[in-house]
Amino acid sequence: MKKLIVLVIAVFFVQLLEGQQVRVDSLCQKAYGEIMSLRFVPAQKMLKAEKQLYPENVYVDYLENYMNFLHVFIGENQSLFNRLNDSYDKRYNRIKQLPDSSRYKNLLLANMNLQWAFARLKFRQFFSAAWEMNRAYRMLTENVQRFPDFVPAYITMGVLHVMIGLVPDKYSWMLKIISMKGSVEQGKSEIYTALDNALKNPATAYLRDEALFYLGFIELNLSPNPKALDKLRVYLNKTKNDNLLLDFLKVDIQMRYGHNQAALHLLNNLPGGTDYFPFYYLYYLKGECYLRKLESDSATISYQYFLKHFEGINYIKDAWRKRAWAVLLQNNPRGYQILMDSVRVYGSTEVGADKEAMREANSGVIPNISLLKVRLLFDGGYYARAKTVLDTMNTRSLTKDEQTERIYRYARIAHRQMNITLSKNEYRQTLSVGRLSQRYFAANAALKLGEIYESEDSLSLAKTFYEKCLNLNFTEYKNSIRGKAREALSRIQGN
C-alpha cells in the first residue's frame, strides 16, 4: 500500500513538473512593459491575474524576479535584497523544471543569474557575482548555439559581451581561464539585432524598450560617435512618456550633450503617482541641472530631497559636495567647509563621483570659484557664458593645476563649438602642462585628442593619444577615462 501511495505521489509530481511552461502572452507582455516603465503596481496586478489563469506559467516567476531586481538595483536596499533571496531560489527552481528542449529555459535562468549578479555588485559580493555571470554566459552561449534564431537571447548575450569587452587587459588572463570571450562591438551588434527585430516583428515588439535602454546606456558611455545616439533618440522620441526608465535615459542623453534646459524640462514633467517605483536618483539629476545654471537655491532643494528620501549608498557623498558647491557659488567658503564635513561622514565611495567628493573633502582645498562656474556652465551647455568667465577671471594667483584646468576648459569649449583646430591645440597644451598632475585634465585631453583623430580616420594618431592616456599617472576619474581609452584602442585595432 505504501509503495502504491509513493508511486501515485511520484506520478503526480512528474506530471506537475511536466506542466511547467512559458507563455509570453499579451498579459505577460503588458506586464513586461509596465515593469520596464517602473510601474510596478499595475505590473503586479497583471502578473497576479496571469498566475490565476495559468499557474504553470513560469514566465510570471521570471517577471516577478525582474521587478524585484529593479527594486533592489535602483533602491539599493540591501536588507530587502537579503529578504528576496528565498523567493529568488523558489522561482529559479520552478524555471529549472522546464524541459531541456525549451528555448526559454536557459534564457530565463541566465537572465536571473545576471540580474542577481548586478545586484550583488551593488553590495560588494564580488565572488558570487562573478560566479553567476560566468554561469549566465555559459547558459546563453549554449542557448544561442542551439536556437540561433531566438531573438530574446541576443539582448542579454550582447550585454555580457559588452561587459567582457570592458575587462581591463591586466585581468584578461582570468577570462581565458574561464573561457569567456566577447567584445563591445560584438555585444552592441547583438543588441541592435534584437532591437531591429523588435521594431519590425510584432511578436518581439515587447523587447523594444529593454533593447533601447541598454543600447542608449552603452552608446552614451562608450561611443565617441554621436550618430549612433542620434539614431536611438529617433526611436526614443517615439516611445510613450509614461516610461520612467526610458525618461531617465532621455534625461541622461540631454545632460551629456549639454542640453541642460531640455533635461530640466523632462525632469520637471516626469510621470508620477503611486503606480511608479520611487526613483529618487532623478532628484539628484535635477539638482545637477539647476547647479549647471548656477541656480544654487533650486539645486539645494533637489539635493536635500534626494538625501532625505534615498536609502541607498551611492551619490550620497557627491550630493553633499554639490550642496557645498551651491553654497560656495554664493561666496560662502565657511558654509562650503561645513557641508564638506558631511562628505566625510555619509555615503560610500563605490562610484567615481563619490570618490572624487571624498578626495576633495580630504584635500581641504577650496575650489576656485571662477573655474567651478566654468565647469558647471560647460556641463550645462552654456558655452558662451563659460568662456566669458574664463576670459575675465583673475589669473595672477592660479596654482599649476588651476592653470592646467583653465587651458583644458578652453579646449573643451572649442571642441563643443566645433572649432576643432583650436581644440586640438588647447588639448595638446593641456597635455604638455598637466602631464605630471594627479588631476584628470591631461588624461582626458589625450582621450579627446584620440577621439578627434579617430573621427578623422587618422587611426595612427588616435592610437598614439589613446596610449598616452593610458600611460599617464592620475587619480581622478581614472577607471572611467582609462576604460574609454582601452575600449577605443580595441575598436580601432579591429578596423
HELIX and SHEET records of a PDB file:
HELIX    1   1 LYS A    2  GLU A   18  1                                  17    
HELIX    2   2 SER A   26  MET A   36  1                                  11    
HELIX    3   3 PHE A   40  LEU A   53  1                                  14    
HELIX    4   4 TYR A   59  GLY A   75  1                                  17    
HELIX    5   5 GLN A   78  LYS A   96  1                                  19    
HELIX    6   6 ARG A  103  LYS A  122  1                                  20    
HELIX    7   7 PHE A  126  ARG A  146  1                                  21    
HELIX    8   8 ALA A  153  GLY A  165  1                                  13    
HELIX    9   9 ASP A  169  TYR A  171  5                                   3    
HELIX   10  10 SER A  172  ILE A  177  1                                   6    
HELIX   11  11 VAL A  184  LYS A  200  1                                  17    
HELIX   12  12 PRO A  202  LEU A  207  5                                   6    
HELIX   13  13 ARG A  208  LEU A  222  1                                  15    
HELIX   14  14 PRO A  226  LEU A  236  1                                  11    
HELIX   15  15 LEU A  244  ARG A  256  1                                  13    
HELIX   16  16 ASN A  260  LEU A  267  1                                   8    
HELIX   17  17 TYR A  281  ARG A  292  1                                  12    
HELIX   18  18 SER A  296  HIS A  309  1                                  14    
HELIX   19  19 ILE A  316  LEU A  328  1                                  13    
HELIX   20  20 PRO A  333  VAL A  345  1                                  13    
HELIX   21  21 GLY A  352  SER A  363  1                                  12    
HELIX   22  22 ILE A  369  ASP A  379  1                                  11    
HELIX   23  23 TYR A  383  THR A  392  1                                  10    
HELIX   24  24 LYS A  400  ARG A  416  1                                  17    
HELIX   25  25 ILE A  420  GLY A  434  1                                  15    
HELIX   26  26 PHE A  441  SER A  455  1                                  15    
HELIX   27  27 LEU A  459  ASN A  471  1                                  13    
HELIX   28  28 LYS A  478  GLN A  493  1                                  16    
END                                                                             
